Amino acid sequence: MDGTRVARVVAGLSIALTLAIIASHPRLRAIRKRFGVGFVLSGGIPFLLLGALFGHRSVGILTPDALRDLHPALEFALGWIGFSVGMQFEMRTIERLPSGLDALVAAESLIPAAFAAVAGGLVLAGLGVPWEGGLVRETLVLAACASPSARVEVERLARCSSRAAAETLRDATSLDDVAALVALGLISVFFRPEAAETRWILPPSAWFLAMLGLGGVLGAIAYMLVRRATNEAEEVALLLGIVALTSGVSGYLALSVPVVCAIAGALMANLPMHDLDGLRRTMREVERPLYYVFLLIVGAEWDPAAWQGWVLALAFFAARVGGKGIGAWLGIRSSGLDLPPTRITWLHLTPQSAISIAAIVAASSAFQGNVPQIARWGISAVIIGSFLAELITKLEQRRSAGDADLTPMPGEVRS
């Protein structure tokens, strides 16, 4: 790469990082919250489009060579997102959840996942994807991405429902990210890339134990290091190192990076810490600009011109929205919980969690840079589906007073 191109890449990435930091500023987040503009519309799509612009041949900032060099940065961002999600999985909090919540979570996550799997499988088969050509794997990945809903904001939802009902629905959606990561971890265990790319040949049971063991060991190391930190700067420095190490080892073994990091984060969250809430706030503050940079890289690799991705996106979106509606109806009746009316519940379950895009990209990163076309269609489907879900939800919210902004960053919990 010549000096002019290097300077162009450095300048472009510096501009993008500056914009990511500005977009993560609390005042801009407050403005977004005030006007009810969700994460996908306010930040996700702009950075994806900026990445697509940087990746265009005439611009030449995020070239294929540059993207190959930035692959560790992509894995690091995925690892940080996973670690942040795992930090929310605290057993003491889960034990206090109301009885019947498991029935609601199962209905509103498994039904849309099943619908998305059927619809996605039929579309991929119709596009000529053979059974041995990744059809089953990509169908399961789409199902995992269909499960999570963006976490609701209690204060806004309470305006059109009781506060107790709003908190219950928030608790239900807070478990969706975990369900998606569990599915993603199993996919990485049972659907392995070529042995030449991972250099290890193990049975699925051994890969499963390796994934749990790696996350557990690195989580214990993170706990022993971070608990000795004396200030926030030390915490950030130690977490950066731990996440970099965990994501690097996971990527080398072709294990799901966010899943291994989530295991490490969950273990750390369930061990005694002097200021766990402060540590979570630190994770979220660093996560926001990282996620924007992550979307920039994804946008450079995104191929919105592929018509197959749009066809798959429409099927994915329709199946997921319909599944969420049926899941809301069944969950309200089977759980016995005090929840908002079915239409309001369905409306608040429709927007996708930002973890969906992270999950689909993490699934494709296992191919070590040689991403097949079918996986690129899946990435396009989830991106377009996220945009459509938020857009349709916002249009419906205009007709329903008091509806909420439903799309916080992945791993973010609001009181």
SULWO-V558076 format. One record per run of one state. SS is the DSSP state (H for helix, E for strand, - for the rest). FROM is the first residue (numbers start at 0). LEN is the number of residues. Records with the same first field share a line. If there is no record, write none. Layout:
# SULWO-V558076
SS: FROM-LEN, FROM-LEN
This chain:
# SULWO-V558076
-: 0-2, 23-2, 34-4, 55-8, 69-1, 87-3, 94-6, 126-4, 133-1, 147-1, 149-4, 157-5, 174-1, 190-4, 198-5, 226-5, 252-4, 269-6, 301-5, 335-6, 350-1, 352-2, 365-7, 397-18
H: 2-21, 25-9, 38-17, 63-6, 70-17, 90-4, 100-26, 130-3, 134-13, 153-4, 162-12, 175-15, 194-4, 203-23, 231-21, 256-13, 275-26, 306-29, 341-9, 354-11, 372-25
E: 148-1, 351-1
